[in-house]
Amino acid sequence: MESNITTKLNYKLGMAEYATKSEVTAAYRAMLNSYNLGESLDRDDSSRLYYLLLEHPSAHIKMGKRITSIIVDTAMHGTRCFYLLYDDGTKDDFSYTQCISNMKKNNDK
């Protein structure tokens, strides 16, 4: 028996759509854990992460310099996180969970 239930997709990041923030969190946690420490994200994942970074409360600052790549490395307390590497040789970490917390539903934008 087929279900006619349609899942409402409340969150859109680029071409990806999600029903809940929990789904967004699971997708980006899986991405974070799929890379070795120090490894650069591939083009597709970098693009996906870019759309999430737009949701960061300080996106204008974090994206204010030219980003050359995004890597996975350790942050304070030994946790894994994403780092933006800039063309001036500096790097800056950011919390993907903070980006997700800041997201608004599609109809709230």
Secondary structure, 3 states (H helix, E strand, C coil): CCCCCCCCCCEEECCEEECCHHHHHHHHHHHHHCCCCCCECCHHHHHHHHHHHCCCCCHHHHCCCCEEEEEEEECHHHCEEEEEEECCCCEEEECHHHHHHHCCCHHHC
